[in-house]
Amino acid sequence: MDRGERGKNLPAGIDDGLDAMNDQRDGLMMSKPWVEGPQEPLSEAAAEAYVASTCFKTGPPTLLGLELEFVVKHDHDWSVLVDDQRVGKILDTLDALPAAGSLTLEPGGQVELSTRPSPDLSGLTGDACSDLAVIRGAFCAEGIELVGVGLDPVRSPRRILDHPRYVEMERCFDRWGDAGRTMMCSTAAVQVTVDAGTEAAGPDSFGARWELLHDVGPALVAAFANSPFRKGRPTGWKSSRQQSWLGFDPARTGPVHTCAGADPRQAYQRYALDADLMLIRGEGVSWRAPTGLTFRSWVRGAWRTLPGLRPPVVADLDYHLTTLFPPVRARGAVEVRYLDAQDGDDWRVPVAVVAALLDDAEAGDRARDAAAPVQGRWAAAAHDGLQDGALARAALGTLAAAHDGLRRIGAGQDVVAAVDAFLERYTSRGLSPADEQLRRSDVLQSQAC
């Protein structure tokens, strides 16, 4: 999601992993001649051009990035609220991780590790494992556990960061009920960041990679569903994390719709400019934006008629892009956001699957065919998981294709073994991690608060 600095109430490090990958691509497009100067009012044409050009920084795909979010709990007891100050102090002691990852605190107290960009899957998982060993040790010494689960299964959402960004996010989310607050304060994910791809046609093109990540999305949501509980009770959804994302503002959280073979830049451009403003960054404590005002309306001149509203500049658009949360997000590099956090070191499995499908053309083609019957079934995937027969077949075909592709791309044996074990334990049996959680429901329900 969004991030604050270590143990502080400042969201200065938004999308660290994404920014690190983008830094290795072209420079910011603000220097292009068709973009107004930094302090000049932004026109609609320039806003459209900016989004289309900066959200897909193209070139040969060479890098992978990873963000791992965790829910924190006291050892063996979900009902106890973890002292946020203790968490902050732990983060402050971990400035120099062995693999140069960065740690940040989420609005509800979740902890997030962002790896440095890596040129291959083995390097990425190795870096994450090295950093996690140190992080887990530090938290364990304080009697706190980092739990890989898509949604805090027991405690109610509680915002702990008071920065104006999160105050305004919460206010906007609350207009849609409690789904947005749950998403912001109680969820955790495995987020994989990949290069957008090339301009040239073929499996490495940015259009083909974008389509593939969407085509297999529902199958992967179902396969890795890992959040069937909320407030100590089953929600009826295998991924209650995805339920919360689906529960508010579809213009901001729904998938970016593109037709097969269409240029996703135009679709993303429309998506971004037609989304409501969530906030307007300022110098004071209030970042409130007029309700119902889209960014497109702002650049078209709404600032001339709405009292107190200034004209938008390029920096406003850049920040607006950080308030969009589609399941696949483009901000130079491309971020896969639809995967629940996984137990233990099982986060390696969805990371390996995404990497194999993108890096091995045969695996990608097989997965696309396997997932074709369930394309677009995001809600069914989150609700039913692999209890839906079509989703079960699609997930098994997708993961099997990725498994075979891992060997062809030279993935490490430890990663291949992790995928083998996951397939045997869950997918081949028509199960997801959520089904195992449901079998342990008596423990969670006894700790509900």
N, C-alpha and C positions, 0 to 999 in steps of 0.2 A: 504494500500500500504506500502510504506516505511515511516519511520518517522525520524524527527529530534528532538532534545531536545527542551524544552519549549523556544520559542522565539529566538532560536539560530540557527546558520547555521551548526549544527553538527548532523549527523544521528546516534548518539550513541545508541539510544533506539530502534533499529530495532526489531519489533515483540515482544514488551514487554509482551503482553498477552500470546503469544505462549510460550515464554521463562518461564514465571511464571508457566504455566502448566507443561512444561517439567521438571522444577526443582523438581516437586513432583513425577517424575518418576525416572528411572535409571539415573546414572551419565553419563557424556559425554563418548562416546565410544572411545575417543582418548586414553583411558587407556587400551584398549583391546590389547592383544599381537600381533594381526595380522595387527595392524596399526603402521606405522613407527613413530619414534620419531618426536616431533613437528618441528624440523628443518631439518629432513632428507627428501630427495626427495621422493615424493609419487609415488608409483607404480600403474599401472592400476588395478591390483588385489586388492590392499588395498583400492583404491578409490571405486571400486565396492562394496566391503564389507562394507565400511564405510557408503555409501549411503543407502544400503539395511537395515542396522542395525539401523542407527540413525534416519532415516526418519519415521519409525514406531516403537515407543516405546510402547510395548504391555503390557497389564494388564487389569484388570476389569475396564470398563469405569465408572468413578466416578465424573469427573469434566467438567464444561462448562466455556467457556470464551467468551468475546464479545468485538468487536471493532466497534465503531460507528463514522463514518466520516461525517463531515458537511461542506457545502459550506458557506462562510461568505458573508453577504451583509449589506449595510446600510438599516435601517428601510424603508421599502416600496419603495426602489429604487435600482434596479439591475444595473443601468448604472454607478453608482459611484464606483470607485475603492476603496476598503477598505485600510486604512493605515496599512501596515504590522507591523510597529513599535507599533502601538496601540494594535494590536492583541497580539504581543509578550509581551507587558507590562501586559495585562490582564492575560495571561498564567502564567507569573511570580508571580502574586499575588495569584495563586490558587495551591500552592504546596501541601497543605493538604486537600484533598477532604474527605467528610464525610465517604464514603465507600471505601476509599483507592485506587480509580482508578488513572490512570495516563493520563496526557494530553500531546499531542505532536502536532507539526506543520508539515504539509505535504509540499512537494516541491512547490505547487502552492498557498499555503496559507490556504488550508483546515485545519480544526481543527479535531483532533481525540481523542476520549475518549477510553481508554482500561480499562476494569474492572479487578478486581482481580478474580482469578478462584473461582468458586462456586460449591458446591456439588449438587445443584438442580436449576431448572428453576426459582422458586419463589425467591430464594436468588439472582440469577443473575439479574433478572429484577428489583428487589428491590434495589440492589446496583446501577444499572445504573440510575434508576429514582432519587435516592438520590443525586448522583453526578451531574446529568444533571440539577436538580433544581438549584444548586449552580452555575454551569457553565453558564446556560442561564441567571440567574439573573445578573451575573457579566458582561456579554456581553450586555445585555439589558440596563444596567446603562450607557454604553458608546454609546448607539444608534446603536448597531450592533446586527444582528440576525444570529443565526445558523440555516441553512436551510437544511432539510433532502430531498435532491433531488439527483438523480444519476449523473447529469452533470450540471455544471453551464450553465443555459439556455441562457445567454446573452453575457457574457464577453469572450474575447479570452483568450486562455491559456497563462499564464505568470509565469515563474519560478522565485521564490524569494529566494531560498536557493542556496548558491554558493559552497557548499561542493563538492569535486572532485567526489563523488559518483553520484550526480545529474547532474553534468556537463557531465560526461561520459554517463550516462543514456540518457540524452537528445540528445547527439551526435549520439548514436546508434539508438535511436528511429527515429531521423530525416531521416535516410536512408530509412525509410518506409513511408515517407510522414508525415502528421501532426497528424496521429492517436495516435502515441506514446506520443507526447507532450501533446495532449489532455488528454490522460489517466492519465499521471503523474500530470498534473497541474489543471485539471478541474473536475475530477470525485470524487464521494463519494459513500461509500458502507456501508452495514450492513454485518459485517464479524463475523461468528460464529465459535468458536474453540471448538473441541470436542476431547476426548481421542480416540486414534486409535482403541482400542479394544483388545480382547484377542487372544491368539494363538489357543485356542480350537475352534472347529467347532460350528456353531450356529449363531443366529442373532447378538450376541455381538462380534463375531470374527472380526478382523480388515479387513479381506477380504470382509465380508458381509456388513459391515458398509461403506467401501470404494465404493463398487458397488452401494449400495442404494443411496448414495449422488450423484453419477453420473446419476443413472437411473432417479431420479426425477428432476435433474437439469434443463432441458429445461422447464418442466412444472412450476417450481418455478421462473425461469427467466421471463417467460411470465406473471405469476400471479402478480409479484411484479415489473414489468417494470415501471419505474418512471423517464424517461429522454427522452422525445420526442423532445426537442428543443436544438439547438445549435446556438449561435450568433443571438438569437431572432427569429429564423425561424424553422419551423418543419423540421426535417431531413428525415422524412419518416420511421424512426425506433421508436418503442415504448421504447426500451432501447438503447439510443445513447451511454450510458456508455459501454454497451456490444459491440456495434458497434466499438468503439475505441479499445477495447481489441482484437476484431477479426481482426483489420486492420493492424496488424504488427506481424512479427516474430512468426509464429505459433509453431515453435519448442520451444518457451519460454512461450507462452500464451495459446496454445491449450490444450485440455484435455489430460491427460495421459491415453492412450488407453490400456485397459486390456480386455482379453476374460473372459466370465462368468466363475467363479470358479477359475480363475488363480490367482497366488500370485502377488499382486500389487507391492511388493518390487522389483521384477525383472524389471517390467515395469518402475517404477520410477527411478531405477538405470540407465536404458538405456536413459530415458528422460533427466536426469540430466547431464550425461557425454557427451551426443551427442549435447547438446545445446552450442551455441557459447559463448565464454567468452565475457561478457559485459564490464568488467573492471578488472584490477589487483590492489588490494589495496596496497598502498605504503606509504612512509613517506612524499613524496613531494606533489605538487599541481596537478600533472598529474597522473591519474590512467589508462591511455589509454592501451588497449589491442590490439594485432594484429587483424586486421579485418578477420573474417571468421575462426578463430581458435577455435575449440571446446575444452572443457576440456579434452576429451578423447585423442585428439591429443597432448595436452600439456603433459599429464602424459606418453604418449607413446614416448616422446623424442623430441617434436618439439623445446623445449628449447635449444637443442644442435645445432640446425641449424639456428634459428632465432636470429639475432643480438639483444643484449640487453634484451633477455628474460631469466629469471632465472628459475630454476626448481621449480615445485609446491610443496607445503607442505600441511599438513592437514588443516591448517587455511585458505588456499586459497580455498579449496573445501567447507569448511563450509560457507565461505562468498559467494561463487558462488551459493550456494543453496538459498541465500536470493534474488538473481536476477532472479529467476524463478517464473512465475506468472500464473500457470494453474488455472482453475476455482475451483479445489479442490487441495490444496497444503498440502503435507506431510512434516513436519519438527519435527518429534517426535509425537506431537499431530497433528491433521488434521484440516485444516482451510477451511471453505466454503467461497469462494470469489466471487460468482457469483450473489449476491443479491444487487440490487440498494438500496441506502439510501431511507428512507421513511419519509413522512411528519409527523410532530408532534411526537406523541408517537406510531405511527404505526410500528416503528421498532420492537416492541414487537411481532408482528404477525409472521414475518419470523423466528424470534428466537424461538418462541413457536412451530412453525411447524417443524423446524429441530429437536428440542429436542424431540418432541412427536414421530416423525417417527423413531428416533434412539432408544428411550427408551421403546417404546411399540411395541412388535413384531407384533401384529395384525395390528396396524396402518401402520407399515412398509410394511407388505405384501400387504395390500390393496392399498397403494400408489404405490408400484412397479407395481402392475397389472394395475392400472389406468394410469400410465405414460408409460407403455410399448409401446403403439403405437407411441410415440413421442421421444423415446430414441435417443440421438445423434443429435436432431434437434436444436442445439444451435443457429445457425444463424436465423432460422425461428422464434424461440421463441423471440429473440431480435428484429427482424424486425416487425413481425406481432402481437406479443402479443396474446391476447385472441380473436383477430379478426379471427384467424385461428381456425376452428371448432374443429379439433383434439386436439389442444393445450388447447382450452377452456374446453373441456371435461376432459382432463388429469389434468388440474389445479384444476377443481372443485372436481374431485375424490380424488386428493392428499390432498387438504386442508380439505375436509370433513373427510378423514381418520385421519388426524392429530387432527382435532377438537375432534373427538370421543376419540382418544388416550389421549388427555390432561386430560380428566376426570379420566381415568384409572390410570394415573401417579400422580394424586393428584395436578394438577396445580391450582394455585390461581384463584379465581373467576374473578379477574380483567383481568387476561390474557385470560381466556376463553371468557369473554365478548368482549375483543378486537378482538379476532378471529371471534366471532359471527358477530360483526359489520362490519369487513372487508369483510367477506363472503357475507353479505347482500348488502353492498354498492357496491362491485366490482365483485367478482368472480362469484357469482350466476347469475349475469346479463351479464356475458361475457365481463367484463370490467377490466382494470387494472388502477392503479393510473395515468398512462400516459394519458389515455383517458380523465380523469378529467382535467389534465393540458392543453390538447388540446382545451378544451372548454373555457379556460381562456386565450387563445392565444393573444387576443387584448392587454392585459396589458403588456405581455412580449415583444411583437413586438414594442410597443411604447417606450420601454426602451433600445432597442438594441443599442450597441455601437461598 
